[in-house]
């Protein structure tokens, strides 16, 4: 049986979302390397730059743990790829859960639940 959750977790969606996230990570890495080189060129001490990198990594990784919990929470109703993509790029868990719930209510669902979702609901309620 091909359910909406099966479609939301399809290898194709994993591929598309994974490519987008990889691209965003690559661009971030390019800018990080450029910033490091510019710092060296400007004469900033290497120890200071390493300290900044450590603090930046800390303040990036710790909040992402909450976002990971959001991906896990939303994956039961929206599949893994979409929450993974949206929360990886946007990173606003409170916003994503509210929007997902509002969208579910607009198509007639009582809650954000994969068991209530059907492909017909999405086709019938799409915006033209």
Chimera marker file (.cmm) of the C-alpha trace (Angstrom):
<marker_set name="trace">
<marker id="1" x="0.000" y="0.000" z="0.000" r="1" g="1" b="0" radius="0.5"/>
<marker id="2" x="1.396" y="3.368" z="-1.035" r="1" g="1" b="0" radius="0.5"/>
<marker id="3" x="0.545" y="5.818" z="1.763" r="1" g="1" b="0" radius="0.5"/>
<marker id="4" x="1.327" y="9.510" z="1.891" r="1" g="1" b="0" radius="0.5"/>
<marker id="5" x="4.033" y="8.836" z="4.507" r="1" g="1" b="0" radius="0.5"/>
<marker id="6" x="5.688" y="6.341" z="2.146" r="1" g="1" b="0" radius="0.5"/>
<marker id="7" x="5.744" y="9.018" z="-0.541" r="1" g="1" b="0" radius="0.5"/>
<marker id="8" x="7.056" y="11.635" z="1.889" r="1" g="1" b="0" radius="0.5"/>
<marker id="9" x="9.921" y="9.262" z="2.792" r="1" g="1" b="0" radius="0.5"/>
<marker id="10" x="10.738" y="8.265" z="-0.791" r="1" g="1" b="0" radius="0.5"/>
<marker id="11" x="14.374" y="7.957" z="-1.890" r="1" g="1" b="0" radius="0.5"/>
<marker id="12" x="13.745" y="10.703" z="-4.458" r="1" g="1" b="0" radius="0.5"/>
<marker id="13" x="12.800" y="13.200" z="-1.735" r="1" g="1" b="0" radius="0.5"/>
<marker id="14" x="15.833" y="12.151" z="0.316" r="1" g="1" b="0" radius="0.5"/>
<marker id="15" x="18.019" y="12.785" z="-2.737" r="1" g="1" b="0" radius="0.5"/>
<marker id="16" x="16.574" y="16.213" z="-3.514" r="1" g="1" b="0" radius="0.5"/>
<marker id="17" x="16.617" y="17.397" z="0.098" r="1" g="1" b="0" radius="0.5"/>
<marker id="18" x="20.084" y="15.928" z="0.680" r="1" g="1" b="0" radius="0.5"/>
<marker id="19" x="21.472" y="17.741" z="-2.367" r="1" g="1" b="0" radius="0.5"/>
<marker id="20" x="20.040" y="21.063" z="-1.208" r="1" g="1" b="0" radius="0.5"/>
<marker id="21" x="21.426" y="20.621" z="2.314" r="1" g="1" b="0" radius="0.5"/>
<marker id="22" x="24.821" y="19.557" z="0.912" r="1" g="1" b="0" radius="0.5"/>
<marker id="23" x="24.887" y="22.681" z="-1.271" r="1" g="1" b="0" radius="0.5"/>
<marker id="24" x="24.095" y="24.957" z="1.688" r="1" g="1" b="0" radius="0.5"/>
<marker id="25" x="26.789" y="23.230" z="3.773" r="1" g="1" b="0" radius="0.5"/>
<marker id="26" x="29.299" y="23.576" z="0.912" r="1" g="1" b="0" radius="0.5"/>
<marker id="27" x="28.615" y="27.305" z="0.509" r="1" g="1" b="0" radius="0.5"/>
<marker id="28" x="28.973" y="27.762" z="4.279" r="1" g="1" b="0" radius="0.5"/>
<marker id="29" x="32.304" y="25.941" z="4.208" r="1" g="1" b="0" radius="0.5"/>
<marker id="30" x="33.550" y="28.091" z="1.315" r="1" g="1" b="0" radius="0.5"/>
<marker id="31" x="32.702" y="31.282" z="3.217" r="1" g="1" b="0" radius="0.5"/>
<marker id="32" x="34.291" y="29.920" z="6.398" r="1" g="1" b="0" radius="0.5"/>
<marker id="33" x="37.574" y="29.248" z="4.553" r="1" g="1" b="0" radius="0.5"/>
<marker id="34" x="37.461" y="32.685" z="2.907" r="1" g="1" b="0" radius="0.5"/>
<marker id="35" x="36.840" y="34.362" z="6.260" r="1" g="1" b="0" radius="0.5"/>
<marker id="36" x="39.741" y="32.470" z="7.857" r="1" g="1" b="0" radius="0.5"/>
<marker id="37" x="42.085" y="33.483" z="5.026" r="1" g="1" b="0" radius="0.5"/>
<marker id="38" x="40.918" y="37.102" z="5.235" r="1" g="1" b="0" radius="0.5"/>
<marker id="39" x="41.579" y="37.051" z="8.987" r="1" g="1" b="0" radius="0.5"/>
<marker id="40" x="45.106" y="35.795" z="8.438" r="1" g="1" b="0" radius="0.5"/>
<marker id="41" x="45.660" y="38.429" z="5.759" r="1" g="1" b="0" radius="0.5"/>
<marker id="42" x="44.389" y="41.128" z="8.142" r="1" g="1" b="0" radius="0.5"/>
<marker id="43" x="46.938" y="40.010" z="10.730" r="1" g="1" b="0" radius="0.5"/>
<marker id="44" x="44.575" y="38.499" z="13.293" r="1" g="1" b="0" radius="0.5"/>
<marker id="45" x="46.362" y="36.058" z="15.581" r="1" g="1" b="0" radius="0.5"/>
<marker id="46" x="45.714" y="32.407" z="14.774" r="1" g="1" b="0" radius="0.5"/>
<marker id="47" x="44.935" y="31.661" z="18.436" r="1" g="1" b="0" radius="0.5"/>
<marker id="48" x="42.173" y="34.305" z="18.416" r="1" g="1" b="0" radius="0.5"/>
<marker id="49" x="40.683" y="32.923" z="15.221" r="1" g="1" b="0" radius="0.5"/>
<marker id="50" x="40.697" y="29.379" z="16.632" r="1" g="1" b="0" radius="0.5"/>
<marker id="51" x="38.940" y="30.651" z="19.763" r="1" g="1" b="0" radius="0.5"/>
<marker id="52" x="36.304" y="32.372" z="17.626" r="1" g="1" b="0" radius="0.5"/>
<marker id="53" x="35.839" y="29.184" z="15.588" r="1" g="1" b="0" radius="0.5"/>
<marker id="54" x="35.394" y="27.159" z="18.798" r="1" g="1" b="0" radius="0.5"/>
<marker id="55" x="32.834" y="29.589" z="20.233" r="1" g="1" b="0" radius="0.5"/>
<marker id="56" x="30.985" y="29.790" z="16.911" r="1" g="1" b="0" radius="0.5"/>
<marker id="57" x="30.843" y="26.003" z="16.624" r="1" g="1" b="0" radius="0.5"/>
<marker id="58" x="29.546" y="25.734" z="20.183" r="1" g="1" b="0" radius="0.5"/>
<marker id="59" x="26.802" y="28.300" z="19.592" r="1" g="1" b="0" radius="0.5"/>
<marker id="60" x="25.873" y="26.515" z="16.356" r="1" g="1" b="0" radius="0.5"/>
<marker id="61" x="25.814" y="22.925" z="17.587" r="1" g="1" b="0" radius="0.5"/>
<marker id="62" x="23.976" y="23.411" z="20.885" r="1" g="1" b="0" radius="0.5"/>
<marker id="63" x="20.850" y="25.066" z="19.407" r="1" g="1" b="0" radius="0.5"/>
<marker id="64" x="20.829" y="22.479" z="16.618" r="1" g="1" b="0" radius="0.5"/>
<marker id="65" x="20.106" y="19.755" z="19.179" r="1" g="1" b="0" radius="0.5"/>
<marker id="66" x="16.660" y="21.273" z="19.704" r="1" g="1" b="0" radius="0.5"/>
<marker id="67" x="16.189" y="21.467" z="15.943" r="1" g="1" b="0" radius="0.5"/>
<marker id="68" x="17.095" y="17.769" z="15.689" r="1" g="1" b="0" radius="0.5"/>
<marker id="69" x="14.311" y="17.009" z="18.158" r="1" g="1" b="0" radius="0.5"/>
<marker id="70" x="11.968" y="18.996" z="15.917" r="1" g="1" b="0" radius="0.5"/>
<marker id="71" x="12.981" y="16.936" z="12.887" r="1" g="1" b="0" radius="0.5"/>
<marker id="72" x="12.269" y="13.774" z="14.860" r="1" g="1" b="0" radius="0.5"/>
<marker id="73" x="8.914" y="15.105" z="16.082" r="1" g="1" b="0" radius="0.5"/>
<marker id="74" x="7.765" y="16.252" z="12.633" r="1" g="1" b="0" radius="0.5"/>
<marker id="75" x="9.050" y="13.156" z="10.836" r="1" g="1" b="0" radius="0.5"/>
<marker id="76" x="6.173" y="11.052" z="12.134" r="1" g="1" b="0" radius="0.5"/>
<marker id="77" x="3.647" y="13.190" z="10.297" r="1" g="1" b="0" radius="0.5"/>
<marker id="78" x="5.622" y="14.828" z="7.471" r="1" g="1" b="0" radius="0.5"/>
<marker id="79" x="8.250" y="12.205" z="6.716" r="1" g="1" b="0" radius="0.5"/>
<marker id="80" x="11.947" y="12.809" z="7.309" r="1" g="1" b="0" radius="0.5"/>
<marker id="81" x="13.185" y="14.692" z="4.204" r="1" g="1" b="0" radius="0.5"/>
<marker id="82" x="10.984" y="17.829" z="4.381" r="1" g="1" b="0" radius="0.5"/>
<marker id="83" x="11.477" y="18.617" z="8.098" r="1" g="1" b="0" radius="0.5"/>
<marker id="84" x="15.184" y="17.784" z="7.681" r="1" g="1" b="0" radius="0.5"/>
<marker id="85" x="15.472" y="20.240" z="4.780" r="1" g="1" b="0" radius="0.5"/>
<marker id="86" x="13.389" y="23.039" z="6.252" r="1" g="1" b="0" radius="0.5"/>
<marker id="87" x="14.897" y="22.851" z="9.724" r="1" g="1" b="0" radius="0.5"/>
<marker id="88" x="18.436" y="22.485" z="8.371" r="1" g="1" b="0" radius="0.5"/>
<marker id="89" x="18.173" y="25.568" z="6.212" r="1" g="1" b="0" radius="0.5"/>
<marker id="90" x="15.741" y="27.725" z="8.183" r="1" g="1" b="0" radius="0.5"/>
<marker id="91" x="16.206" y="26.294" z="11.664" r="1" g="1" b="0" radius="0.5"/>
<marker id="92" x="13.080" y="27.819" z="13.206" r="1" g="1" b="0" radius="0.5"/>
<marker id="93" x="11.383" y="24.922" z="14.999" r="1" g="1" b="0" radius="0.5"/>
<marker id="94" x="8.614" y="27.014" z="16.559" r="1" g="1" b="0" radius="0.5"/>
<marker id="95" x="7.731" y="28.449" z="13.160" r="1" g="1" b="0" radius="0.5"/>
<marker id="96" x="7.822" y="25.118" z="11.315" r="1" g="1" b="0" radius="0.5"/>
<marker id="97" x="5.558" y="23.288" z="13.755" r="1" g="1" b="0" radius="0.5"/>
<marker id="98" x="3.005" y="26.129" z="13.733" r="1" g="1" b="0" radius="0.5"/>
<marker id="99" x="2.959" y="26.301" z="9.938" r="1" g="1" b="0" radius="0.5"/>
<marker id="100" x="2.652" y="22.513" z="9.588" r="1" g="1" b="0" radius="0.5"/>
<marker id="101" x="-0.263" y="22.470" z="12.042" r="1" g="1" b="0" radius="0.5"/>
<marker id="102" x="-1.973" y="25.401" z="10.294" r="1" g="1" b="0" radius="0.5"/>
<marker id="103" x="-1.571" y="23.708" z="6.898" r="1" g="1" b="0" radius="0.5"/>
<marker id="104" x="-3.044" y="20.485" z="8.275" r="1" g="1" b="0" radius="0.5"/>
<marker id="105" x="-6.047" y="22.347" z="9.679" r="1" g="1" b="0" radius="0.5"/>
<marker id="106" x="-6.616" y="24.143" z="6.361" r="1" g="1" b="0" radius="0.5"/>
<marker id="107" x="-7.019" y="20.870" z="4.506" r="1" g="1" b="0" radius="0.5"/>
<marker id="108" x="-9.523" y="19.593" z="7.052" r="1" g="1" b="0" radius="0.5"/>
<marker id="109" x="-7.322" y="17.523" z="9.343" r="1" g="1" b="0" radius="0.5"/>
<marker id="110" x="-7.971" y="17.636" z="13.076" r="1" g="1" b="0" radius="0.5"/>
<marker id="111" x="-4.281" y="17.158" z="13.907" r="1" g="1" b="0" radius="0.5"/>
<marker id="112" x="-0.916" y="16.889" z="12.213" r="1" g="1" b="0" radius="0.5"/>
<marker id="113" x="-1.030" y="13.144" z="11.698" r="1" g="1" b="0" radius="0.5"/>
<marker id="114" x="0.106" y="10.997" z="8.792" r="1" g="1" b="0" radius="0.5"/>
<marker id="115" x="-2.810" y="8.655" z="9.395" r="1" g="1" b="0" radius="0.5"/>
<marker id="116" x="-5.207" y="11.460" z="8.393" r="1" g="1" b="0" radius="0.5"/>
<marker id="117" x="-3.249" y="12.525" z="5.298" r="1" g="1" b="0" radius="0.5"/>
<marker id="118" x="-4.141" y="11.359" z="1.836" r="1" g="1" b="0" radius="0.5"/>
<marker id="119" x="-2.841" y="12.334" z="-1.585" r="1" g="1" b="0" radius="0.5"/>
<marker id="120" x="-6.396" y="13.342" z="-2.518" r="1" g="1" b="0" radius="0.5"/>
<marker id="121" x="-6.437" y="15.986" z="0.235" r="1" g="1" b="0" radius="0.5"/>
<marker id="122" x="-3.339" y="17.613" z="-1.181" r="1" g="1" b="0" radius="0.5"/>
<marker id="123" x="-4.613" y="17.548" z="-4.746" r="1" g="1" b="0" radius="0.5"/>
<marker id="124" x="-8.064" y="18.760" z="-3.781" r="1" g="1" b="0" radius="0.5"/>
<marker id="125" x="-6.838" y="21.591" z="-1.546" r="1" g="1" b="0" radius="0.5"/>
<marker id="126" x="-3.868" y="22.803" z="-3.568" r="1" g="1" b="0" radius="0.5"/>
<marker id="127" x="-3.629" y="26.468" z="-4.371" r="1" g="1" b="0" radius="0.5"/>
<marker id="128" x="-4.398" y="27.310" z="-8.014" r="1" g="1" b="0" radius="0.5"/>
<link id1="1" id2="2" r="1" g="1" b="0" radius="0.2"/>
<link id1="2" id2="3" r="1" g="1" b="0" radius="0.2"/>
<link id1="3" id2="4" r="1" g="1" b="0" radius="0.2"/>
<link id1="4" id2="5" r="1" g="1" b="0" radius="0.2"/>
<link id1="5" id2="6" r="1" g="1" b="0" radius="0.2"/>
<link id1="6" id2="7" r="1" g="1" b="0" radius="0.2"/>
<link id1="7" id2="8" r="1" g="1" b="0" radius="0.2"/>
<link id1="8" id2="9" r="1" g="1" b="0" radius="0.2"/>
<link id1="9" id2="10" r="1" g="1" b="0" radius="0.2"/>
<link id1="10" id2="11" r="1" g="1" b="0" radius="0.2"/>
<link id1="11" id2="12" r="1" g="1" b="0" radius="0.2"/>
<link id1="12" id2="13" r="1" g="1" b="0" radius="0.2"/>
<link id1="13" id2="14" r="1" g="1" b="0" radius="0.2"/>
<link id1="14" id2="15" r="1" g="1" b="0" radius="0.2"/>
<link id1="15" id2="16" r="1" g="1" b="0" radius="0.2"/>
<link id1="16" id2="17" r="1" g="1" b="0" radius="0.2"/>
<link id1="17" id2="18" r="1" g="1" b="0" radius="0.2"/>
<link id1="18" id2="19" r="1" g="1" b="0" radius="0.2"/>
<link id1="19" id2="20" r="1" g="1" b="0" radius="0.2"/>
<link id1="20" id2="21" r="1" g="1" b="0" radius="0.2"/>
<link id1="21" id2="22" r="1" g="1" b="0" radius="0.2"/>
<link id1="22" id2="23" r="1" g="1" b="0" radius="0.2"/>
<link id1="23" id2="24" r="1" g="1" b="0" radius="0.2"/>
<link id1="24" id2="25" r="1" g="1" b="0" radius="0.2"/>
<link id1="25" id2="26" r="1" g="1" b="0" radius="0.2"/>
<link id1="26" id2="27" r="1" g="1" b="0" radius="0.2"/>
<link id1="27" id2="28" r="1" g="1" b="0" radius="0.2"/>
<link id1="28" id2="29" r="1" g="1" b="0" radius="0.2"/>
<link id1="29" id2="30" r="1" g="1" b="0" radius="0.2"/>
<link id1="30" id2="31" r="1" g="1" b="0" radius="0.2"/>
<link id1="31" id2="32" r="1" g="1" b="0" radius="0.2"/>
<link id1="32" id2="33" r="1" g="1" b="0" radius="0.2"/>
<link id1="33" id2="34" r="1" g="1" b="0" radius="0.2"/>
<link id1="34" id2="35" r="1" g="1" b="0" radius="0.2"/>
<link id1="35" id2="36" r="1" g="1" b="0" radius="0.2"/>
<link id1="36" id2="37" r="1" g="1" b="0" radius="0.2"/>
<link id1="37" id2="38" r="1" g="1" b="0" radius="0.2"/>
<link id1="38" id2="39" r="1" g="1" b="0" radius="0.2"/>
<link id1="39" id2="40" r="1" g="1" b="0" radius="0.2"/>
<link id1="40" id2="41" r="1" g="1" b="0" radius="0.2"/>
<link id1="41" id2="42" r="1" g="1" b="0" radius="0.2"/>
<link id1="42" id2="43" r="1" g="1" b="0" radius="0.2"/>
<link id1="43" id2="44" r="1" g="1" b="0" radius="0.2"/>
<link id1="44" id2="45" r="1" g="1" b="0" radius="0.2"/>
<link id1="45" id2="46" r="1" g="1" b="0" radius="0.2"/>
<link id1="46" id2="47" r="1" g="1" b="0" radius="0.2"/>
<link id1="47" id2="48" r="1" g="1" b="0" radius="0.2"/>
<link id1="48" id2="49" r="1" g="1" b="0" radius="0.2"/>
<link id1="49" id2="50" r="1" g="1" b="0" radius="0.2"/>
<link id1="50" id2="51" r="1" g="1" b="0" radius="0.2"/>
<link id1="51" id2="52" r="1" g="1" b="0" radius="0.2"/>
<link id1="52" id2="53" r="1" g="1" b="0" radius="0.2"/>
<link id1="53" id2="54" r="1" g="1" b="0" radius="0.2"/>
<link id1="54" id2="55" r="1" g="1" b="0" radius="0.2"/>
<link id1="55" id2="56" r="1" g="1" b="0" radius="0.2"/>
<link id1="56" id2="57" r="1" g="1" b="0" radius="0.2"/>
<link id1="57" id2="58" r="1" g="1" b="0" radius="0.2"/>
<link id1="58" id2="59" r="1" g="1" b="0" radius="0.2"/>
<link id1="59" id2="60" r="1" g="1" b="0" radius="0.2"/>
<link id1="60" id2="61" r="1" g="1" b="0" radius="0.2"/>
<link id1="61" id2="62" r="1" g="1" b="0" radius="0.2"/>
<link id1="62" id2="63" r="1" g="1" b="0" radius="0.2"/>
<link id1="63" id2="64" r="1" g="1" b="0" radius="0.2"/>
<link id1="64" id2="65" r="1" g="1" b="0" radius="0.2"/>
<link id1="65" id2="66" r="1" g="1" b="0" radius="0.2"/>
<link id1="66" id2="67" r="1" g="1" b="0" radius="0.2"/>
<link id1="67" id2="68" r="1" g="1" b="0" radius="0.2"/>
<link id1="68" id2="69" r="1" g="1" b="0" radius="0.2"/>
<link id1="69" id2="70" r="1" g="1" b="0" radius="0.2"/>
<link id1="70" id2="71" r="1" g="1" b="0" radius="0.2"/>
<link id1="71" id2="72" r="1" g="1" b="0" radius="0.2"/>
<link id1="72" id2="73" r="1" g="1" b="0" radius="0.2"/>
<link id1="73" id2="74" r="1" g="1" b="0" radius="0.2"/>
<link id1="74" id2="75" r="1" g="1" b="0" radius="0.2"/>
<link id1="75" id2="76" r="1" g="1" b="0" radius="0.2"/>
<link id1="76" id2="77" r="1" g="1" b="0" radius="0.2"/>
<link id1="77" id2="78" r="1" g="1" b="0" radius="0.2"/>
<link id1="78" id2="79" r="1" g="1" b="0" radius="0.2"/>
<link id1="79" id2="80" r="1" g="1" b="0" radius="0.2"/>
<link id1="80" id2="81" r="1" g="1" b="0" radius="0.2"/>
<link id1="81" id2="82" r="1" g="1" b="0" radius="0.2"/>
<link id1="82" id2="83" r="1" g="1" b="0" radius="0.2"/>
<link id1="83" id2="84" r="1" g="1" b="0" radius="0.2"/>
<link id1="84" id2="85" r="1" g="1" b="0" radius="0.2"/>
<link id1="85" id2="86" r="1" g="1" b="0" radius="0.2"/>
<link id1="86" id2="87" r="1" g="1" b="0" radius="0.2"/>
<link id1="87" id2="88" r="1" g="1" b="0" radius="0.2"/>
<link id1="88" id2="89" r="1" g="1" b="0" radius="0.2"/>
<link id1="89" id2="90" r="1" g="1" b="0" radius="0.2"/>
<link id1="90" id2="91" r="1" g="1" b="0" radius="0.2"/>
<link id1="91" id2="92" r="1" g="1" b="0" radius="0.2"/>
<link id1="92" id2="93" r="1" g="1" b="0" radius="0.2"/>
<link id1="93" id2="94" r="1" g="1" b="0" radius="0.2"/>
<link id1="94" id2="95" r="1" g="1" b="0" radius="0.2"/>
<link id1="95" id2="96" r="1" g="1" b="0" radius="0.2"/>
<link id1="96" id2="97" r="1" g="1" b="0" radius="0.2"/>
<link id1="97" id2="98" r="1" g="1" b="0" radius="0.2"/>
<link id1="98" id2="99" r="1" g="1" b="0" radius="0.2"/>
<link id1="99" id2="100" r="1" g="1" b="0" radius="0.2"/>
<link id1="100" id2="101" r="1" g="1" b="0" radius="0.2"/>
<link id1="101" id2="102" r="1" g="1" b="0" radius="0.2"/>
<link id1="102" id2="103" r="1" g="1" b="0" radius="0.2"/>
<link id1="103" id2="104" r="1" g="1" b="0" radius="0.2"/>
<link id1="104" id2="105" r="1" g="1" b="0" radius="0.2"/>
<link id1="105" id2="106" r="1" g="1" b="0" radius="0.2"/>
<link id1="106" id2="107" r="1" g="1" b="0" radius="0.2"/>
<link id1="107" id2="108" r="1" g="1" b="0" radius="0.2"/>
<link id1="108" id2="109" r="1" g="1" b="0" radius="0.2"/>
<link id1="109" id2="110" r="1" g="1" b="0" radius="0.2"/>
<link id1="110" id2="111" r="1" g="1" b="0" radius="0.2"/>
<link id1="111" id2="112" r="1" g="1" b="0" radius="0.2"/>
<link id1="112" id2="113" r="1" g="1" b="0" radius="0.2"/>
<link id1="113" id2="114" r="1" g="1" b="0" radius="0.2"/>
<link id1="114" id2="115" r="1" g="1" b="0" radius="0.2"/>
<link id1="115" id2="116" r="1" g="1" b="0" radius="0.2"/>
<link id1="116" id2="117" r="1" g="1" b="0" radius="0.2"/>
<link id1="117" id2="118" r="1" g="1" b="0" radius="0.2"/>
<link id1="118" id2="119" r="1" g="1" b="0" radius="0.2"/>
<link id1="119" id2="120" r="1" g="1" b="0" radius="0.2"/>
<link id1="120" id2="121" r="1" g="1" b="0" radius="0.2"/>
<link id1="121" id2="122" r="1" g="1" b="0" radius="0.2"/>
<link id1="122" id2="123" r="1" g="1" b="0" radius="0.2"/>
<link id1="123" id2="124" r="1" g="1" b="0" radius="0.2"/>
<link id1="124" id2="125" r="1" g="1" b="0" radius="0.2"/>
<link id1="125" id2="126" r="1" g="1" b="0" radius="0.2"/>
<link id1="126" id2="127" r="1" g="1" b="0" radius="0.2"/>
<link id1="127" id2="128" r="1" g="1" b="0" radius="0.2"/>
</marker_set>
